[in-house]
């Protein structure tokens, strides 16, 4: 069948700059560039280009640029080029359209409509470079009250606290499975988490035994496929996360194609080499809230009640009620993943249409848990498209204890959000299991880039807090008086629990 | 309360009260009663720290003849409100004695009708409920349900006197020269947004607990939401209200001593906690983990009092002033040293407490907690 699809991008090469070094040829995993030895020229196949910018970045003479193909379709607000191309693609393949990364539509974000406060006159702002500014965060269940014993001037704690995670910054690396991302990326995240005093999440593909030494900073995930889940895996981590759902694809499972299942990944996932790793849509031992309770306690038993158990869900319509049930089922942490949450592979129609924005989910879950008097029984971790420290501060002010970031971490490692993770050919060496491409991420350099990002964001969070006159993050958490809304309806303001700017 | 909320308490629908202020506390460590002369003189000396939009006093030991009964001071903004409130009171309490509070002409703004009741809770109504809880429930009910009635004092053998005016004018209006107490805490207010609402003046009170406060809590939003989980309705939208309720929750309901409570309201920094010896580190860490939402963040100095105890505390980086001093059996706490010097030029000891470290004076105990930091020896 002749394809009617136009090319997405056009590669432009300045022949006067090109020195035929063939870096672009070697770097492009989609085989866009070819060297023609006879004519001593490099030619490009535009139809292969995904605009990942790898060749542009690596070209030593800046001879390359990638242009978006603005044609060929006539402008139409309803029948956009994207829509037309999607239809043509499906007409030619008869399949479900796959995509990677988080939703790319602009209509699902509230962060821009929430603005932060600062001190003027009636209370002083605080300079974080000169005075203490605390962003340490503990995740886990907190008691209603503490019992404290005094004996001969000696003070002692009678209440025993549930196990806690200690975060030196309220930013953790979100779940990305080994297989979806390479070992080097896992190791970069692990080393960065160790150094920055935060945690990385293994995702659903287990943890390679070579990375067990970073276990004290790992949250080990248990998902519907149970890949790589065994006793020493559970005990290797600092916390366990039961993955019920993911913001990018609520209600559906995962799929790691067999060609990505190399020997190392097969060993870690405990499946044969080259077989598809399919995660079922539901956890087949959890068809109800009481089943979830059993799994939570099974995992607590397996780890001798020494680790907090998190339950991760996609933010969907009844998220507040579901969250309340999860807390009552015994979860110490509840992770919420919003509609803009990212993925290595998901059906595009699901990614762009299912779920609710994380802002609304944080606000309604935090409020519901307070209304029921159980907010202290679990920490809230928010995930799904955090792009800056500003987003993070707003999430914390809405009621989150901490956030998960994944896309931002990958961007720090080189990702350009080309949305082709599902191909397994990531030219940046991130979303791939190909050992040759994976080498493009060096765990040491990767860790340094990640630690730098966390450091920068942490300093910005401190600057914002100082401006508000707040020197401990617990005074920001759930403090919605430091938020004001613009361009929102009364209902939106009510759900977010914030006032209109100017009020 | 909506009516009150909108028209009187918070006409601009502000999040909270912004106020600069003066605070002064004076306590006899022997529990000996003394006149209002010195407290009034001291708080008047800090006239410029208030702006005439609020002044008030809490006095302990003033009703020896009725010391077994709860003394309710109630302000009424309409006659109708009094009739409604009287019905509530009659259903909850045996009223031992009631009268219109004694007042005289003074430079105060729009005084409401002020009434004083001595009451005991009716036992048969809810025999298992402690008396204190009966009183709190009745106070919350009157303040939120009757409209235009406000209970501003509800303890035994103590009383709050407050209103719109400079503190010295409020003292004159309430004829405070006739009262004797062993502990006085005083307040002059400089609000930037709240108009003449008598209930909004300090001290804030529930049972025999009183709070006078100088500051703004940047953490108010979360302090309030945390307290709401424990049934406290923050109706006045002032910072001081959350301080009063936090103290009530931690000290009265959860029975934590002030030495511990001060580590919650003005928690030490993590660096300090990490370097404490293991047992203490363990306690301090658990306190911040558990009660982080009650950390009072932002500038404040506060005097908290109840029978037999007066406590001074500032925020952990001390962004508002507090000076403490002793002379003989008298403990002084003040925003400014000059106010103390005015009433007692000679002092045994005068010091500036560190940020977040409480100063605690107790009747019958001459040793003041938190007096370690010395500024000046006696002359």
Interface residues (C-beta under 8 A of the other chain):
Chain A: X119 X122 X123 X124 X126 X131 X132 X134 X136 X138 X142 X143 X145 X146 X148 X150 X154 X155 X156 X157 X159 X161 X164 X370 X373 X375 X376 X468 X469 X470 X471 X472 X474 X475 X476 X477 X478 X479 X480 X481 X482 X499 X503
Chain B: X13 X15 X16 X18 X19 X20 X192 X215 X216 X218 X219 X220 X221 X222 X225 X228 X229 X230 X254 X256 X257 X260 X267 X269 X270 X271 X279 X280 X282 X283 X286 X287 X288 X289 X290 X291 X292 X293 X295 X297 X298 X299 X316 X317 X319
